Amino acid sequence: MPDVIIPGPAGRLEGRYRPGRSENAPVALILHPHPNGGGNMNTQLTLSLFDLFKDRGFSVLRFNFRGVGRSQGSWDQGLGELSDAATALDWFQALNPNAPLSWVGGHSFGAYIAMQLLMRRPEIDGFISVAPPTNMYDFSFLAPCPSSGLILNGSEDKIVPPDDVQRVVPKIRVQKGRVITHETIPGAGHFFQNKAEEMEKAVNAYLDTRLPPAWGGNFVPDPDKDES
């Protein structure tokens, strides 16, 4: 799996890139948890999300936000990190100009940045948001959310209380034809210790409903239905 260096807005960004099975493979960008809490591109759930898309034949990219690992720059309160993600997506898409689908996923702070990114990039078709920090950031920017996606959290999360996620998710407005699916994994904490397999099963089950058979799913669009 090649190491990559991406020219970022605050200097180089260190990443790991896995090409897809074909030249026209879909793409998925995976974002890691909060840098100030030890988050980096090699945390367990970041790797899990990366591997789930890789195993379906996607081209997949994960990278370290500014100031993490070998990435240059320093923590920028989320604003610079969003810029990092947008720059990484530009770099990624330039390598995969024929990608038929674009997805973004993230854990915790990475989920927050991922959902901000999809508001700015209409080409993103779907998202996987694991343990989004709804008690730490205002998610009202999803007004309305332009893509369908999955929000997952744990019933025993002590960092982001599940009641707070349950309070926020139903209030998220979506564009016509888009649906946000919310699932809570019983017994899981914020980092899904000993529950990573359950998280992976939930994500895979969701992707099965969203992706066409060529990419490991079972979704077949109705030619007479407007999916937009």
C-alpha positions as YAML, in Angstrom:
chain: A
units: angstrom
residues:
- id: 1
  name: MET
  ca: [0.00, 0.00, 0.00]
- id: 2
  name: PRO
  ca: [1.79, 3.15, -1.17]
- id: 3
  name: ASP
  ca: [2.63, 5.99, 1.17]
- id: 4
  name: VAL
  ca: [1.71, 9.30, -0.46]
- id: 5
  name: ILE
  ca: [2.56, 12.92, 0.18]
- id: 6
  name: ILE
  ca: [-0.17, 15.40, -0.72]
- id: 7
  name: PRO
  ca: [0.65, 19.11, -1.14]
- id: 8
  name: GLY
  ca: [-1.61, 20.66, 1.51]
- id: 9
  name: PRO
  ca: [-2.59, 24.21, 2.41]
- id: 10
  name: ALA
  ca: [-0.23, 24.20, 5.43]
- id: 11
  name: GLY
  ca: [2.48, 21.98, 3.94]
- id: 12
  name: ARG
  ca: [2.66, 18.32, 3.03]
- id: 13
  name: LEU
  ca: [0.00, 15.84, 4.19]
- id: 14
  name: GLU
  ca: [1.03, 12.25, 4.87]
- id: 15
  name: GLY
  ca: [-1.35, 9.63, 3.54]
- id: 16
  name: ARG
  ca: [-1.95, 6.02, 2.57]
- id: 17
  name: TYR
  ca: [-3.55, 5.30, -0.78]
- id: 18
  name: ARG
  ca: [-4.94, 2.04, -2.12]
- id: 19
  name: PRO
  ca: [-5.95, 2.00, -5.81]
- id: 20
  name: GLY
  ca: [-9.20, 0.26, -6.70]
- id: 21
  name: ARG
  ca: [-9.70, -2.93, -8.65]
- id: 22
  name: SER
  ca: [-10.34, -1.08, -11.91]
- id: 23
  name: GLU
  ca: [-9.59, 2.22, -13.60]
- id: 24
  name: ASN
  ca: [-13.15, 3.41, -13.01]
- id: 25
  name: ALA
  ca: [-13.40, 2.30, -9.38]
- id: 26
  name: PRO
  ca: [-15.41, 4.47, -6.97]
- id: 27
  name: VAL
  ca: [-13.51, 6.44, -4.33]
- id: 28
  name: ALA
  ca: [-13.76, 6.74, -0.55]
- id: 29
  name: LEU
  ca: [-11.94, 9.27, 1.65]
- id: 30
  name: ILE
  ca: [-11.57, 8.27, 5.32]
- id: 31
  name: LEU
  ca: [-10.94, 10.86, 8.07]
- id: 32
  name: HIS
  ca: [-9.46, 10.18, 11.50]
- id: 33
  name: PRO
  ca: [-10.44, 11.29, 15.05]
- id: 34
  name: HIS
  ca: [-9.36, 14.42, 16.89]
- id: 35
  name: PRO
  ca: [-5.60, 15.12, 16.64]
- id: 36
  name: ASN
  ca: [-5.47, 16.49, 20.19]
- id: 37
  name: GLY
  ca: [-6.85, 13.22, 21.50]
- id: 38
  name: GLY
  ca: [-4.29, 11.07, 19.74]
- id: 39
  name: GLY
  ca: [-6.27, 10.61, 16.54]
- id: 40
  name: ASN
  ca: [-4.36, 9.64, 13.42]
- id: 41
  name: MET
  ca: [-4.87, 7.75, 10.20]
- id: 42
  name: ASN
  ca: [-3.90, 4.44, 11.81]
- id: 43
  name: THR
  ca: [-6.48, 4.33, 14.60]
- id: 44
  name: GLN
  ca: [-8.54, 1.14, 14.69]
- id: 45
  name: LEU
  ca: [-11.83, 2.45, 13.34]
- id: 46
  name: THR
  ca: [-10.14, 4.57, 10.67]
- id: 47
  name: LEU
  ca: [-8.38, 1.44, 9.44]
- id: 48
  name: SER
  ca: [-11.63, -0.54, 9.65]
- id: 49
  name: LEU
  ca: [-13.50, 1.94, 7.46]
- id: 50
  name: PHE
  ca: [-10.57, 2.06, 5.04]
- id: 51
  name: ASP
  ca: [-10.54, -1.74, 4.73]
- id: 52
  name: LEU
  ca: [-14.32, -2.02, 4.30]
- id: 53
  name: PHE
  ca: [-14.22, 0.15, 1.19]
- id: 54
  name: LYS
  ca: [-10.96, -1.38, -0.04]
- id: 55
  name: ASP
  ca: [-12.48, -4.85, 0.12]
- id: 56
  name: ARG
  ca: [-15.32, -3.70, -2.13]
- id: 57
  name: GLY
  ca: [-12.87, -2.59, -4.81]
- id: 58
  name: PHE
  ca: [-12.92, 1.14, -4.08]
- id: 59
  name: SER
  ca: [-9.90, 3.36, -4.41]
- id: 60
  name: VAL
  ca: [-9.37, 4.48, -0.81]
- id: 61
  name: LEU
  ca: [-7.37, 7.29, 0.80]
- id: 62
  name: ARG
  ca: [-6.70, 8.08, 4.44]
- id: 63
  name: PHE
  ca: [-4.32, 10.79, 5.63]
- id: 64
  name: ASN
  ca: [-3.06, 12.60, 8.70]
- id: 65
  name: PHE
  ca: [-4.47, 16.05, 9.36]
- id: 66
  name: ARG
  ca: [-1.96, 18.90, 9.69]
- id: 67
  name: GLY
  ca: [0.44, 18.47, 12.60]
- id: 68
  name: VAL
  ca: [-0.18, 14.71, 12.92]
- id: 69
  name: GLY
  ca: [2.54, 12.19, 12.07]
- id: 70
  name: ARG
  ca: [4.60, 13.49, 9.18]
- id: 71
  name: SER
  ca: [1.96, 16.01, 8.09]
- id: 72
  name: GLN
  ca: [3.16, 19.58, 8.36]
- id: 73
  name: GLY
  ca: [1.38, 22.47, 10.03]
- id: 74
  name: SER
  ca: [-0.41, 22.64, 13.36]
- id: 75
  name: TRP
  ca: [-3.89, 22.24, 14.80]
- id: 76
  name: ASP
  ca: [-6.28, 24.86, 13.39]
- id: 77
  name: GLN
  ca: [-9.54, 24.48, 15.35]
- id: 78
  name: GLY
  ca: [-11.15, 22.40, 12.61]
- id: 79
  name: LEU
  ca: [-11.05, 25.09, 9.92]
- id: 80
  name: GLY
  ca: [-7.64, 24.11, 8.60]
- id: 81
  name: GLU
  ca: [-8.49, 20.44, 8.97]
- id: 82
  name: LEU
  ca: [-11.54, 20.91, 6.73]
- id: 83
  name: SER
  ca: [-9.25, 22.59, 4.21]
- id: 84
  name: ASP
  ca: [-6.90, 19.60, 4.49]
- id: 85
  name: ALA
  ca: [-9.78, 17.23, 3.72]
- id: 86
  name: ALA
  ca: [-10.90, 19.27, 0.71]
- id: 87
  name: THR
  ca: [-7.34, 19.37, -0.63]
- id: 88
  name: ALA
  ca: [-6.94, 15.62, -0.13]
- id: 89
  name: LEU
  ca: [-10.21, 15.01, -1.97]
- id: 90
  name: ASP
  ca: [-9.04, 17.18, -4.88]
- id: 91
  name: TRP
  ca: [-5.78, 15.22, -5.08]
- id: 92
  name: PHE
  ca: [-7.68, 11.93, -4.83]
- id: 93
  name: GLN
  ca: [-10.20, 12.80, -7.52]
- id: 94
  name: ALA
  ca: [-7.45, 13.96, -9.89]
- id: 95
  name: LEU
  ca: [-6.02, 10.42, -9.69]
- id: 96
  name: ASN
  ca: [-9.46, 8.90, -10.29]
- id: 97
  name: PRO
  ca: [-11.23, 11.18, -12.80]
- id: 98
  name: ASN
  ca: [-13.58, 8.42, -13.96]
- id: 99
  name: ALA
  ca: [-14.81, 7.35, -10.52]
- id: 100
  name: PRO
  ca: [-18.57, 6.73, -10.74]
- id: 101
  name: LEU
  ca: [-19.15, 7.24, -7.00]
- id: 102
  name: SER
  ca: [-17.53, 9.29, -4.23]
- id: 103
  name: TRP
  ca: [-17.93, 8.48, -0.54]
- id: 104
  name: VAL
  ca: [-16.55, 9.97, 2.65]
- id: 105
  name: GLY
  ca: [-16.32, 8.42, 6.09]
- id: 106
  name: GLY
  ca: [-14.93, 9.29, 9.46]
- id: 107
  name: HIS
  ca: [-14.82, 8.54, 13.17]
- id: 108
  name: SER
  ca: [-15.59, 11.14, 15.85]
- id: 109
  name: PHE
  ca: [-13.92, 14.44, 14.84]
- id: 110
  name: GLY
  ca: [-13.31, 12.84, 11.43]
- id: 111
  name: ALA
  ca: [-17.06, 12.28, 11.11]
- id: 112
  name: TYR
  ca: [-17.68, 15.96, 11.84]
- id: 113
  name: ILE
  ca: [-15.19, 17.07, 9.18]
- id: 114
  name: ALA
  ca: [-16.58, 14.51, 6.72]
- id: 115
  name: MET
  ca: [-20.10, 15.90, 7.07]
- id: 116
  name: GLN
  ca: [-18.85, 19.46, 6.65]
- id: 117
  name: LEU
  ca: [-16.99, 18.37, 3.52]
- id: 118
  name: LEU
  ca: [-20.04, 16.80, 1.91]
- id: 119
  name: MET
  ca: [-21.92, 20.10, 2.35]
- id: 120
  name: ARG
  ca: [-19.26, 21.75, 0.18]
- id: 121
  name: ARG
  ca: [-18.82, 18.99, -2.38]
- id: 122
  name: PRO
  ca: [-22.04, 18.03, -4.19]
- id: 123
  name: GLU
  ca: [-20.30, 15.16, -5.98]
- id: 124
  name: ILE
  ca: [-20.15, 13.14, -2.72]
- id: 125
  name: ASP
  ca: [-22.75, 10.39, -3.02]
- id: 126
  name: GLY
  ca: [-22.76, 8.97, 0.51]
- id: 127
  name: PHE
  ca: [-21.20, 9.08, 3.95]
- id: 128
  name: ILE
  ca: [-20.43, 6.87, 6.94]
- id: 129
  name: SER
  ca: [-20.35, 8.84, 10.20]
- id: 130
  name: VAL
  ca: [-19.18, 6.86, 13.25]
- id: 131
  name: ALA
  ca: [-19.67, 8.43, 16.70]
- id: 132
  name: PRO
  ca: [-20.13, 12.00, 15.44]
- id: 133
  name: PRO
  ca: [-19.42, 14.47, 18.28]
- id: 134
  name: THR
  ca: [-22.88, 16.05, 18.37]
- id: 135
  name: ASN
  ca: [-22.29, 17.37, 21.91]
- id: 136
  name: MET
  ca: [-19.09, 19.19, 20.94]
- id: 137
  name: TYR
  ca: [-19.98, 20.76, 17.60]
- id: 138
  name: ASP
  ca: [-23.06, 22.35, 16.10]
- id: 139
  name: PHE
  ca: [-24.39, 20.15, 13.30]
- id: 140
  name: SER
  ca: [-26.99, 22.68, 12.15]
- id: 141
  name: PHE
  ca: [-24.79, 23.34, 9.09]
- id: 142
  name: LEU
  ca: [-26.51, 20.28, 7.59]
- id: 143
  name: ALA
  ca: [-29.28, 22.45, 6.24]
- id: 144
  name: PRO
  ca: [-30.21, 20.46, 4.32]
- id: 145
  name: CYS
  ca: [-27.93, 17.43, 4.14]
- id: 146
  name: PRO
  ca: [-27.26, 16.80, 0.42]
- id: 147
  name: SER
  ca: [-26.37, 13.08, 0.59]
- id: 148
  name: SER
  ca: [-27.78, 9.93, 2.10]
- id: 149
  name: GLY
  ca: [-25.63, 8.25, 4.69]
- id: 150
  name: LEU
  ca: [-25.26, 6.22, 7.86]
- id: 151
  name: ILE
  ca: [-24.73, 7.57, 11.37]
- id: 152
  name: LEU
  ca: [-23.52, 4.98, 13.89]
- id: 153
  name: ASN
  ca: [-22.94, 5.40, 17.60]
- id: 154
  name: GLY
  ca: [-22.57, 3.21, 20.68]
- id: 155
  name: SER
  ca: [-25.09, 2.81, 23.47]
- id: 156
  name: GLU
  ca: [-22.32, 3.09, 26.10]
- id: 157
  name: ASP
  ca: [-20.46, 6.07, 24.63]
- id: 158
  name: LYS
  ca: [-19.23, 8.19, 27.57]
- id: 159
  name: ILE
  ca: [-17.67, 10.88, 25.34]
- id: 160
  name: VAL
  ca: [-20.68, 11.56, 23.12]
- id: 161
  name: PRO
  ca: [-23.80, 10.52, 25.07]
- id: 162
  name: PRO
  ca: [-26.17, 8.48, 22.90]
- id: 163
  name: ASP
  ca: [-29.09, 10.63, 24.04]
- id: 164
  name: ASP
  ca: [-27.37, 13.62, 22.46]
- id: 165
  name: VAL
  ca: [-26.94, 11.83, 19.13]
- id: 166
  name: GLN
  ca: [-30.59, 10.79, 19.29]
- id: 167
  name: ARG
  ca: [-31.55, 14.41, 19.94]
- id: 168
  name: VAL
  ca: [-29.60, 15.78, 16.98]
- id: 169
  name: VAL
  ca: [-30.12, 13.22, 14.22]
- id: 170
  name: PRO
  ca: [-33.92, 13.57, 13.84]
- id: 171
  name: LYS
  ca: [-33.49, 17.33, 13.49]
- id: 172
  name: ILE
  ca: [-31.14, 17.07, 10.51]
- id: 173
  name: ARG
  ca: [-32.96, 18.23, 7.42]
- id: 174
  name: VAL
  ca: [-32.22, 16.43, 4.16]
- id: 175
  name: GLN
  ca: [-32.70, 17.22, 0.52]
- id: 176
  name: LYS
  ca: [-35.55, 15.54, -1.30]
- id: 177
  name: GLY
  ca: [-34.82, 11.87, -1.94]
- id: 178
  name: ARG
  ca: [-32.02, 11.69, 0.65]
- id: 179
  name: VAL
  ca: [-32.23, 9.61, 3.82]
- id: 180
  name: ILE
  ca: [-30.06, 9.54, 6.92]
- id: 181
  name: THR
  ca: [-30.00, 6.12, 8.55]
- id: 182
  name: HIS
  ca: [-29.18, 6.04, 12.27]
- id: 183
  name: GLU
  ca: [-28.13, 2.92, 14.17]
- id: 184
  name: THR
  ca: [-26.95, 2.44, 17.75]
- id: 185
  name: ILE
  ca: [-24.62, -0.49, 18.50]
- id: 186
  name: PRO
  ca: [-25.55, -2.05, 21.88]
- id: 187
  name: GLY
  ca: [-22.71, -2.11, 24.39]
- id: 188
  name: ALA
  ca: [-20.32, -0.04, 22.25]
- id: 189
  name: GLY
  ca: [-18.32, 2.89, 23.60]
- id: 190
  name: HIS
  ca: [-16.90, 5.82, 21.67]
- id: 191
  name: PHE
  ca: [-13.99, 3.76, 20.34]
- id: 192
  name: PHE
  ca: [-16.01, 0.56, 19.90]
- id: 193
  name: GLN
  ca: [-13.59, -1.54, 21.95]
- id: 194
  name: ASN
  ca: [-14.58, -5.19, 21.47]
- id: 195
  name: LYS
  ca: [-17.42, -4.00, 19.22]
- id: 196
  name: ALA
  ca: [-15.49, -3.23, 16.03]
- id: 197
  name: GLU
  ca: [-16.90, -6.33, 14.36]
- id: 198
  name: GLU
  ca: [-20.45, -5.18, 15.08]
- id: 199
  name: MET
  ca: [-19.61, -1.76, 13.65]
- id: 200
  name: GLU
  ca: [-18.19, -3.34, 10.51]
- id: 201
  name: LYS
  ca: [-21.27, -5.54, 10.07]
- id: 202
  name: ALA
  ca: [-23.56, -2.52, 10.35]
- id: 203
  name: VAL
  ca: [-21.55, -0.54, 7.79]
- id: 204
  name: ASN
  ca: [-21.40, -3.48, 5.39]
- id: 205
  name: ALA
  ca: [-25.14, -4.08, 5.70]
- id: 206
  name: TYR
  ca: [-25.78, -0.43, 4.90]
- id: 207
  name: LEU
  ca: [-23.39, -0.42, 1.93]
- id: 208
  name: ASP
  ca: [-25.18, -3.50, 0.59]
- id: 209
  name: THR
  ca: [-28.33, -1.39, 0.29]
- id: 210
  name: ARG
  ca: [-26.59, 1.59, -1.33]
- id: 211
  name: LEU
  ca: [-24.07, 0.11, -3.74]
- id: 212
  name: PRO
  ca: [-24.71, -1.67, -7.05]
- id: 213
  name: PRO
  ca: [-23.59, -5.29, -7.47]
- id: 214
  name: ALA
  ca: [-20.33, -4.26, -9.19]
- id: 215
  name: TRP
  ca: [-19.19, -2.85, -5.85]
- id: 216
  name: GLY
  ca: [-20.44, -5.55, -3.55]
- id: 217
  name: GLY
  ca: [-23.96, -4.28, -3.02]
- id: 218
  name: ASN
  ca: [-27.42, -5.32, -4.12]
- id: 219
  name: PHE
  ca: [-28.95, -1.96, -5.07]
- id: 220
  name: VAL
  ca: [-30.49, -1.85, -8.53]
- id: 221
  name: PRO
  ca: [-31.98, 1.54, -9.46]
- id: 222
  name: ASP
  ca: [-35.56, 1.64, -10.72]
- id: 223
  name: PRO
  ca: [-35.31, 3.09, -14.25]
- id: 224
  name: ASP
  ca: [-38.78, 4.64, -13.83]
- id: 225
  name: LYS
  ca: [-37.95, 6.33, -10.52]
- id: 226
  name: ASP
  ca: [-36.15, 9.62, -10.09]
- id: 227
  name: GLU
  ca: [-33.32, 8.85, -7.66]
- id: 228
  name: SER
  ca: [-32.20, 12.46, -7.45]
...
